[in-house]
Amino acid sequence: MDNSNVRPETMERITTPELAQKFIDEQVAAVREQVKDGKVLLALSGGVDSSVVAALLIKAIGRNLVCVHVNHGFLRKGEPEQVIEVFRNQMNANLIYVDAADRFIDKVAGVTDPEEKRHIIGEEFIKVFDEEAAKLTGIHFLGQGTIYPDILESEKGIKAHHNVGGLPEEMEMELVEPVKLLYKDEVRVVGRALGLPESMVDRQPFPGPGLAVRTPGAITRERLEAVRESDAILREEFAKNGLQGKVWQYFTIVPDFKSTGIKDGKRTFDWFVVIRAVNTTDAIEASIEEIPYDLLRHITKRITTEVKGVNRVLYDLTPKPSGTIEWE
Ligand code: XMP
């Protein structure tokens, strides 16, 4: 396998299903040549890159690919279920599902500093993945969803080259990185050609620490549920109203702050949900999507009625800068 980290100038941009198929055929052959009858371990988050790599490796080596999906408890509603449905049930993948939600939530209990939260989640992820890897024997290869911007950014020193919290280098496994020379749009074209569902291929960006960074302050199970449920309502309404695929990123935040309200004639003292919906091309600057007022009103009604512990909804009108896209 050509292990160069430089995309040749002659490499054609993958824009069509035909070009995607050609790429898939080449990579399937290259992976088989590299790993022969060996086994490959892959941390499958359910994000675009790791999902496309999983589908490609399943095509190349079938059940010799061992996927590990760690549910750290900060995933969106329905995400672990979708990973299990698509990979285990539809693609017959060798998938290990680890429900580590309690473990992660206990680890971040009482932690309010955003960077500390990220650090704890990253470390714990490596521990969980390591523990799973230690239960397996005879695995010499590690699959990774590295894409070309990761390589370019790590060369420029913008961000450490890692996926899903960074996997341990001391694992001493040979890397299998079949999409490392592709740009994001090409990864999506390849994913479609591999038969992955549109909801997986065209997913909006989602931070590795997930909903943890959308639960500012010390995370509790109750407030995390309020984030998860309000996010699900927002996504459902955006999909119904033609905003899915049009708005770059949208989500909800539930800060650790309560205000007074009224429900069924009685005083309440509950959290508020913040809606954020932004457009950008590179995530360096972002503008605010102008959501129709009627839709905002409808979403507010649904969230205050359906989400436990919430009595108010706010819309964040701050572009980046001065705000970042995420609140933490
Ligand atoms: P900010 O908040 O910096 O976000 O304006 C820019 C983009 O990066 C995503 N983001 C993350 N992605 N791990 C990730 O993988 C993280 O810790 C993280 N923090 C922010 C964010 O969702 C947005 O798309």
Residues whose N, C-alpha, C, O or C-beta is under 5 A from the ligand:
A	BS01	XMP	P205 F206 P207 G208 P209 A283 T324 I325 E326
